[in-house]
Amino acid sequence: MTRALMFMGTGSDVGKSLLVAGLCRAFVRRGLRVAPFKPQNMSNNAAVTEDGGEIGRAQALQARAACRPPTTAMNPVLLKPEQETGAQLVVRGRRRASMSARDYFARRATLLPEVLAAFAELASDVDLILVEGAGSASEVNLRDQDIANFGFAQAAKVPGVVIGDIERGGVIAALVGTFAVIDPADAGLIVATLVNKFRGDPTLFTAGRSVIAERTGVPCLGPVPYFADAHKLPAEDVMALDGPQRTGTGRYHIVVPRLPRIANFDDLDPLRAEPGVAVTVVEPGRPLPRDADLIILPGSKATRADLAALRSQGWDIDILAHHRAGGRVLGICGGYQMLGQTIADPDGIEGPSGTSAGLGLLDVQTVLTPVKQLRLEQAMAMPSGLPIAGYHMHMGLSQGPDLARPFAMVQGDPEGATSPNGLVRGTYLHGLFAADDFRRAFIGSAATGGINYEAGIEATLDALATHLETHLDLDALLALAQPVRLA
């Protein structure tokens, strides 16, 4: 009999994704078959699934923690922001439309049957489903037609745990206030609260737990101490890029402009982990550092719009100056398209139709096309011949003379492009730097750590599971889960 338990938050970034990942691994270590589920996600950090679709990066990480291949059923609705007030709608891993936020909120309830079908599909093959809500569960102004939090929980009759982030301050008010503003029927689904990201002596919060339990009428779990190694795991969304500009102290300096619609920025994570490397993500309003050894133009959800934003910051001038001085430039996916001569969007796929001049560092031209390419790939880097395991997730076809010098070979076919002098390269392959030998060869002598990136992810997931086993009563938590009963 499959059971399910949902984890909602008093707000965004309270640690829902990380807790679900850690609990997936912890319950798998107890011999249970576990699957993660998020009814609706909003993120430009996505992953390709084995069934040929895409889901949020956080759910792919949770699937890995659960020792299961990621599938589109784990995140049936994914919103990928393309503009300030609109997003691409992905349903069961496939792009369905681009629409404004207003249109989506008016139509989202029509997606609930597909969400419930995905949930039932998972329930047929596991012992436990750990469900993650989205954003804040107490946004009562968005409750009508909700499918991400209580709307789903009510339809599937899944009990919920509400998580508060004590690091933000006001966690008692946030948790108690959630009960005060939500509908009593929704409050009836909450079986516990949980205090996350605690620092210091947990016994100092004993009285706080009592107050929360008394005011809400349900147990208060935790507090769960702050997990210091969280930064070693792929991040869910762009909020992870907030904070210090530069990470690492290595002598090889990689510079990345933070584009407004940056996508799949976890491509940078293995580089951040290299002891010989420093990575600087440059915020708008600041020039690109002149001591860069390598500039990476990352993926983008709206390539032409982000190229215009790059120019408005003067970063195009910085990139061209870096190139004239003999510096290396790498473009990944949308960044690859920006390095070319032109980017045409005749059908208005990512915004108003038209053609934009690229940076002109690669002799290629790109035309955006309606069909999104979603594939897991096993590639061979050129000219080294080193293996790369990555994925394609893009719309567009690039052609031109520089494709005669490919970045890689994929199943015998050339992929990507290289300038005649070899200093500028472009590829559609995401996830390429997770390949240790390729990463070290690409960086060169600066790669001194000899790290195994994928093994590091596994070790961190195990450490997270141990962390939660130490600070939570997992038997009590499992007892809160209820059997799945779907028609």
C-alpha positions as CSV (number, residue, x, y, z in Angstrom):
1,M,0.0,0.0,0.0
2,T,1.5,3.3,-1.1
3,R,1.6,6.1,1.3
4,A,2.2,9.8,0.7
5,L,3.2,12.9,2.7
6,M,3.4,16.5,1.4
7,F,5.9,19.2,2.4
8,M,4.8,22.8,2.0
9,G,6.4,26.0,3.1
10,T,5.7,29.3,4.7
11,G,7.5,30.8,1.8
12,S,10.0,30.1,-1.0
13,D,13.5,28.9,-0.2
14,V,12.6,27.5,3.2
15,G,14.4,24.2,2.3
16,K,11.5,22.1,1.0
17,S,13.5,20.7,-2.0
18,L,16.5,19.8,0.2
19,L,14.4,18.2,2.9
20,V,12.5,16.0,0.4
21,A,15.8,15.0,-1.3
22,G,17.3,14.0,2.1
23,L,14.2,12.1,3.2
24,C,14.1,10.3,-0.1
25,R,17.6,8.9,0.5
26,A,16.9,8.3,4.2
27,F,13.8,6.2,3.5
28,V,15.5,4.3,0.7
29,R,18.2,3.4,3.1
30,R,15.4,1.9,5.2
31,G,14.4,-0.4,2.4
32,L,11.4,1.6,1.1
33,R,10.7,2.3,-2.6
34,V,10.4,6.0,-2.7
35,A,9.5,8.6,-5.4
36,P,9.5,12.4,-5.2
37,F,6.6,14.4,-6.7
38,K,6.0,18.1,-7.3
39,P,2.7,18.9,-8.9
40,Q,3.8,22.3,-10.3
41,N,7.2,23.8,-10.4
42,M,8.6,27.2,-11.7
43,S,12.2,27.1,-12.6
44,N,14.6,27.5,-15.6
45,N,16.9,24.9,-14.0
46,A,15.6,21.8,-15.6
47,A,16.7,18.2,-16.3
48,V,16.1,15.8,-19.2
49,T,14.3,12.5,-18.1
50,E,14.9,9.0,-19.4
51,D,11.4,9.1,-20.9
52,G,12.4,12.0,-23.1
53,G,10.9,15.0,-21.4
54,E,12.0,17.6,-18.9
55,I,11.3,18.3,-15.2
56,G,12.6,20.7,-12.6
57,R,16.3,20.1,-11.6
58,A,15.2,19.7,-7.9
59,Q,13.0,16.7,-8.8
60,A,15.7,15.1,-10.8
61,L,18.0,15.4,-7.8
62,Q,15.3,14.0,-5.5
63,A,14.9,11.1,-7.9
64,R,18.6,10.5,-7.7
65,A,18.4,10.6,-3.9
66,A,15.6,8.0,-4.2
67,C,17.8,5.8,-6.4
68,R,15.2,6.0,-9.2
69,P,15.5,7.4,-12.8
70,P,13.8,10.7,-13.2
71,T,10.5,10.6,-15.1
72,T,8.1,13.3,-16.2
73,A,5.5,11.9,-13.8
74,M,7.6,13.4,-10.9
75,N,6.9,17.0,-12.0
76,P,3.9,17.0,-14.4
77,V,3.6,20.8,-14.7
78,L,6.7,23.0,-15.1
79,L,6.7,26.7,-15.8
80,K,9.8,28.2,-17.3
81,P,9.8,32.0,-17.1
82,E,10.5,33.7,-20.5
83,Q,9.6,37.3,-19.6
84,E,8.6,39.3,-16.6
85,T,4.9,38.3,-16.8
86,G,4.9,35.1,-18.8
87,A,6.4,31.6,-19.0
88,Q,6.6,28.5,-21.1
89,L,4.2,25.8,-20.0
90,V,5.6,22.3,-19.9
91,V,3.2,19.5,-19.2
92,R,4.4,15.9,-18.8
93,G,7.8,17.0,-20.0
94,R,6.7,18.7,-23.2
95,R,6.3,22.3,-24.2
96,R,2.6,23.0,-24.5
97,A,2.4,26.8,-24.9
98,S,3.8,30.1,-23.8
99,M,1.4,32.3,-21.9
100,S,1.0,35.2,-19.5
101,A,0.8,34.6,-15.8
102,R,-2.8,35.9,-15.9
103,D,-3.8,33.3,-18.6
104,Y,-2.1,30.5,-16.7
105,F,-3.8,31.3,-13.4
106,A,-7.1,31.3,-15.2
107,R,-6.5,27.9,-16.8
108,R,-4.3,26.0,-14.4
109,A,-7.2,24.1,-12.8
110,T,-7.7,22.3,-16.1
111,L,-4.3,20.7,-15.6
112,L,-5.4,19.0,-12.3
113,P,-6.5,15.7,-14.0
114,E,-3.1,15.4,-15.6
115,V,-1.4,16.1,-12.3
116,L,-3.5,13.5,-10.5
117,A,-2.8,11.0,-13.3
118,A,0.9,11.5,-12.9
119,F,0.6,11.0,-9.1
120,A,-1.4,7.8,-9.6
121,E,1.3,6.6,-12.0
122,L,4.0,7.0,-9.4
123,A,1.8,5.4,-6.7
124,S,1.5,2.2,-8.7
125,D,5.2,1.4,-8.3
126,V,6.4,2.7,-4.9
127,D,5.9,2.4,-1.2
128,L,6.1,6.1,-0.4
129,I,5.7,9.4,-2.3
130,L,7.2,12.5,-0.8
131,V,5.4,15.5,-2.3
132,E,6.8,19.0,-2.5
133,G,4.6,22.1,-2.6
134,A,5.6,25.3,-4.4
135,G,6.4,28.7,-2.8
136,S,4.2,29.6,0.1
137,A,1.2,27.5,1.1
138,S,-0.5,30.5,2.7
139,E,-1.0,32.7,-0.4
140,V,-4.7,32.6,-0.1
141,N,-5.1,35.1,-2.9
142,L,-3.9,32.3,-5.2
143,R,-5.9,29.5,-3.6
144,D,-8.6,29.4,-6.2
145,Q,-7.8,26.8,-8.9
146,D,-4.5,26.0,-7.1
147,I,-2.8,22.8,-8.2
148,A,0.6,23.3,-6.4
149,N,-0.3,23.2,-2.7
150,F,-3.6,22.7,-1.0
151,G,-5.5,22.4,-4.3
152,F,-3.5,19.3,-5.0
153,A,-3.5,18.1,-1.4
154,Q,-7.3,18.3,-1.2
155,A,-7.8,16.5,-4.5
156,A,-5.5,13.7,-3.6
157,K,-6.2,13.7,0.1
158,V,-2.5,13.9,1.0
159,P,-1.6,15.1,4.5
160,G,0.9,17.9,4.8
161,V,3.9,19.2,6.9
162,V,4.4,23.0,6.8
163,I,8.1,24.1,6.9
164,G,9.3,27.3,8.4
165,D,12.8,28.8,8.0
166,I,14.1,30.1,11.3
167,E,17.1,31.7,9.6
168,R,14.8,34.4,8.2
169,G,13.4,35.2,11.7
170,G,9.8,35.2,12.7
171,V,9.3,31.5,12.2
172,I,6.7,31.2,15.0
173,A,4.6,33.9,13.4
174,A,5.1,32.4,9.9
175,L,3.9,28.9,11.0
176,V,1.1,30.0,13.3
177,G,0.1,32.7,10.8
178,T,-0.3,30.1,8.1
179,F,-3.0,28.4,10.1
180,A,-4.6,31.8,10.8
181,V,-5.1,32.8,7.1
182,I,-5.8,29.5,5.3
183,D,-9.2,27.9,4.9
184,P,-10.0,25.6,7.9
185,A,-10.5,22.7,5.5
186,D,-6.9,23.2,4.3
187,A,-5.7,23.5,7.8
188,G,-7.3,20.2,8.6
189,L,-4.8,18.5,6.2
190,I,-1.7,19.7,8.1
191,V,-0.4,17.0,10.4
192,A,2.7,18.7,11.6
193,T,5.0,21.8,11.3
194,L,8.8,21.7,11.0
195,V,11.4,24.3,11.9
196,N,14.3,24.3,9.4
197,K,17.8,25.8,9.2
198,F,18.4,26.2,12.9
199,R,21.8,27.4,14.1
200,G,23.1,27.0,17.6
201,D,21.8,25.1,20.6
202,P,18.5,23.4,19.7
203,T,17.4,23.2,23.3
204,L,17.0,26.9,23.3
205,F,14.0,26.5,21.0
206,T,12.2,24.0,23.2
207,A,9.7,26.7,24.3
208,G,9.3,27.9,20.8
209,R,8.3,24.4,19.6
210,S,5.7,24.2,22.4
211,V,4.2,27.6,21.5
212,I,3.9,26.5,17.8
213,A,2.3,23.1,18.7
214,E,-0.1,24.8,21.2
215,R,-1.2,27.5,18.7
216,T,-1.5,25.1,15.7
217,G,-2.8,22.0,17.4
218,V,-0.3,19.7,15.6
219,P,3.2,18.5,16.5
220,C,6.2,20.8,15.8
221,L,9.1,18.7,14.4
222,G,12.8,19.7,14.6
223,P,14.4,22.0,14.8
224,V,16.5,20.7,11.9
225,P,20.0,22.4,12.0
226,Y,21.3,24.2,9.0
227,F,23.0,21.7,6.5
228,A,26.3,23.4,5.7
229,D,27.0,21.2,2.6
230,A,23.8,22.2,0.8
231,H,25.8,24.2,-1.7
232,K,27.4,21.0,-3.0
233,L,24.1,19.9,-4.5
234,P,22.5,21.3,-7.7
235,A,20.4,24.3,-6.9
236,E,16.6,24.5,-7.7
237,D,16.4,28.1,-9.0
238,V,18.2,31.3,-9.7
239,M,18.0,32.4,-6.0
240,A,21.0,30.2,-5.5
241,L,23.1,32.8,-7.5
242,D,22.3,35.5,-4.9
243,G,25.1,36.2,-2.5
244,P,28.9,36.4,-2.8
245,Q,30.0,37.2,-6.4
246,R,33.1,35.0,-6.4
247,T,33.4,31.4,-5.2
248,G,36.7,29.5,-4.9
249,T,40.2,30.9,-4.6
250,G,41.9,29.1,-7.5
251,R,44.2,30.9,-9.9
252,Y,42.1,30.0,-13.0
253,H,39.3,32.6,-13.2
254,I,36.0,31.8,-14.9
255,V,33.6,34.7,-15.4
256,V,29.9,34.3,-16.1
257,P,27.5,37.2,-16.8
258,R,24.2,36.7,-14.9
259,L,21.6,37.0,-17.6
260,P,18.1,37.9,-16.6
261,R,16.7,34.6,-17.8
262,I,19.7,32.4,-17.1
263,A,18.9,28.7,-17.4
264,N,20.5,25.4,-16.4
265,F,23.2,27.3,-14.5
266,D,24.0,24.1,-12.6
267,D,26.4,23.6,-15.5
268,L,28.8,25.7,-13.4
269,D,28.6,23.5,-10.3
270,P,31.5,21.1,-11.2
271,L,33.7,24.1,-12.0
272,R,32.9,25.7,-8.6
273,A,34.0,22.4,-7.0
274,E,37.4,22.5,-8.6
275,P,40.1,23.7,-6.0
276,G,42.1,25.3,-8.8
277,V,39.2,27.4,-10.1
278,A,37.5,30.6,-9.0
279,V,34.0,31.3,-10.6
280,T,32.6,34.8,-10.6
281,V,29.0,35.3,-11.5
282,V,28.7,39.0,-12.4
283,E,25.6,40.9,-11.4
284,P,24.1,43.6,-13.6
285,G,25.6,47.0,-13.1
286,R,29.2,45.6,-12.9
287,P,31.8,45.1,-15.6
288,L,33.2,41.7,-16.4
289,P,36.5,41.3,-14.6
290,R,39.5,41.9,-16.8
291,D,41.5,39.1,-15.3
292,A,39.2,36.4,-16.6
293,D,40.9,33.3,-18.1
294,L,37.6,32.0,-19.5
295,I,34.2,33.7,-20.0
296,I,31.2,31.4,-20.2
297,L,27.9,32.6,-21.7
298,P,25.4,30.3,-20.0
299,G,22.0,29.0,-21.1
300,S,19.1,31.3,-21.5
301,K,15.3,30.8,-21.6
302,A,14.9,33.9,-23.9
303,T,18.1,34.2,-26.0
304,R,17.4,37.3,-27.9
305,A,16.1,39.2,-24.9
306,D,19.1,38.2,-22.8
307,L,21.4,39.2,-25.6
308,A,19.8,42.6,-25.6
309,A,20.2,42.7,-21.8
310,L,23.9,41.7,-22.1
311,R,24.5,44.6,-24.5
312,S,22.6,47.1,-22.3
313,Q,25.2,46.2,-19.5
314,G,28.1,46.8,-21.9
315,W,29.2,43.2,-21.4
316,D,29.5,42.7,-25.1
317,I,32.3,45.2,-25.1
318,D,34.0,43.4,-22.2
319,I,33.7,40.0,-24.0
320,L,35.1,41.4,-27.3
321,A,38.0,43.0,-25.4
322,H,38.7,39.7,-23.6
323,H,38.7,38.0,-27.0
324,R,41.1,40.5,-28.6
325,A,43.5,40.0,-25.7
326,G,43.6,36.2,-26.4
327,G,41.1,35.1,-23.8
328,R,38.9,32.0,-24.2
329,V,35.1,32.2,-24.5
330,L,32.6,29.3,-24.2
331,G,28.9,29.5,-25.0
332,I,26.5,26.9,-23.8
333,C,23.1,26.5,-25.4
334,G,21.6,30.0,-25.6
335,G,25.1,31.4,-24.9
336,Y,26.3,29.4,-28.0
337,Q,23.6,31.1,-30.1
338,M,24.7,34.5,-28.8
339,L,28.2,34.0,-30.0
340,G,27.1,33.6,-33.6
341,Q,26.4,36.0,-36.4
342,T,22.5,36.1,-36.1
343,I,19.7,34.7,-34.1
344,A,16.3,34.6,-36.0
345,D,13.0,33.9,-34.3
346,P,10.6,34.1,-37.3
347,D,7.7,32.5,-35.4
348,G,8.0,34.5,-32.2
349,I,8.7,31.5,-30.1
350,E,10.6,33.3,-27.3
351,G,9.1,36.7,-27.8
352,P,8.4,39.2,-30.6
353,S,9.4,37.7,-34.0
354,G,12.6,39.1,-35.6
355,T,16.3,38.7,-36.0
356,S,19.1,39.9,-33.7
357,A,22.7,40.3,-34.5
358,G,24.9,38.1,-32.4
359,L,28.4,38.9,-31.0
360,G,30.0,37.6,-34.2
361,L,32.7,35.5,-32.5
362,L,31.5,32.3,-34.2
363,D,30.6,32.0,-37.8
364,V,27.2,30.4,-37.3
365,Q,23.6,31.5,-37.8
366,T,20.8,30.3,-35.6
367,V,17.1,30.0,-36.4
368,L,14.8,29.2,-33.5
369,T,12.3,26.4,-34.2
370,P,9.1,25.3,-32.4
371,V,10.3,21.7,-31.7
372,K,12.4,21.5,-28.5
373,Q,15.2,19.0,-28.6
374,L,15.3,16.9,-25.3
375,R,17.8,14.1,-25.2
376,L,20.3,12.5,-22.9
377,E,23.6,12.3,-24.7
378,Q,26.8,10.3,-24.6
379,A,29.4,12.5,-26.5
380,M,33.1,12.6,-27.2
381,A,34.9,15.9,-26.8
382,M,36.9,17.2,-29.7
383,P,39.8,17.1,-30.3
384,S,40.7,15.2,-27.1
385,G,38.3,12.3,-27.6
386,L,37.4,12.4,-23.9
387,P,33.9,11.2,-22.9
388,I,31.1,13.6,-21.9
389,A,27.7,12.6,-20.5
390,G,25.3,15.5,-21.0
391,Y,21.9,16.4,-22.4
392,H,20.3,18.6,-25.1
393,M,17.5,21.0,-24.1
394,H,17.0,23.7,-26.7
395,M,15.0,25.1,-29.5
396,G,16.9,26.2,-32.6
397,L,19.2,25.1,-35.4
398,S,22.7,26.5,-35.9
399,Q,24.5,26.3,-39.2
400,G,27.7,27.9,-40.6
401,P,31.4,27.3,-41.4
402,D,32.6,27.0,-37.8
403,L,30.6,23.8,-37.4
404,A,33.3,22.2,-39.5
405,R,35.3,22.3,-36.2
406,P,32.8,20.7,-33.8
407,F,32.9,20.9,-30.1
408,A,32.0,17.3,-29.7
409,M,30.9,14.2,-31.6
410,V,27.5,12.7,-30.6
411,Q,26.8,9.2,-31.9
412,G,29.2,10.0,-34.8
413,D,27.6,13.3,-35.6
414,P,29.4,16.7,-35.1
415,E,28.0,19.0,-32.4
416,G,28.8,22.6,-31.6
417,A,31.4,24.9,-33.2
418,T,34.9,26.3,-32.8
419,S,36.5,29.4,-34.1
420,P,39.5,29.1,-36.4
421,N,41.9,30.1,-33.6
422,G,40.3,27.7,-31.1
423,L,39.7,30.4,-28.5
424,V,35.9,30.6,-29.0
425,R,33.7,27.5,-28.7
426,G,30.0,26.8,-28.5
427,T,27.9,23.8,-27.7
428,Y,24.3,22.8,-27.0
429,L,25.4,20.2,-24.5
430,H,24.4,20.8,-20.9
431,G,26.0,19.0,-18.0
432,L,29.3,18.7,-19.8
433,F,31.6,19.7,-16.9
434,A,30.4,16.8,-14.7
435,A,32.8,14.6,-16.7
436,D,35.9,14.7,-14.6
437,D,38.5,14.0,-17.2
438,F,37.0,16.4,-19.7
439,R,36.7,19.1,-17.1
440,R,40.3,18.8,-16.1
441,A,41.5,18.8,-19.7
442,F,39.4,21.8,-20.6
443,I,40.7,23.8,-17.6
444,G,44.3,22.6,-18.0
445,S,46.9,22.8,-15.4
446,A,44.6,24.8,-13.1
447,A,42.7,21.6,-12.3
448,T,44.7,20.4,-9.3
449,G,42.0,18.8,-7.1
450,G,41.4,15.5,-8.8
451,I,37.9,15.5,-7.6
452,N,35.1,13.0,-8.6
453,Y,32.1,15.3,-9.0
454,E,29.4,12.6,-9.3
455,A,30.8,10.7,-6.3
456,G,30.7,14.0,-4.4
457,I,27.0,14.4,-5.1
458,E,26.3,10.9,-3.8
459,A,28.4,11.5,-0.7
460,T,26.5,14.8,0.0
461,L,23.1,13.1,-0.4
462,D,24.1,10.4,2.1
463,A,25.4,13.0,4.5
464,L,22.1,14.9,4.2
465,A,20.1,11.7,4.9
466,T,22.3,11.1,8.0
467,H,21.7,14.7,9.0
468,L,18.0,14.3,8.9
469,E,18.1,10.8,10.6
470,T,20.0,12.5,13.5
471,H,17.6,15.4,14.0
472,L,14.2,14.0,13.0
473,D,12.2,11.1,14.3
474,L,11.8,9.4,10.9
475,D,9.5,6.7,12.3
476,A,7.1,9.4,13.6
477,L,7.4,11.2,10.3
478,L,6.6,8.1,8.3
479,A,3.6,7.4,10.6
480,L,2.1,10.8,9.4
481,A,2.0,9.6,5.8
482,Q,-1.4,8.3,4.6
483,P,-2.4,5.7,2.1
484,V,-2.9,6.9,-1.5
485,R,-6.6,6.6,-2.5
486,L,-7.2,7.6,-6.1
487,A,-10.1,6.6,-8.3
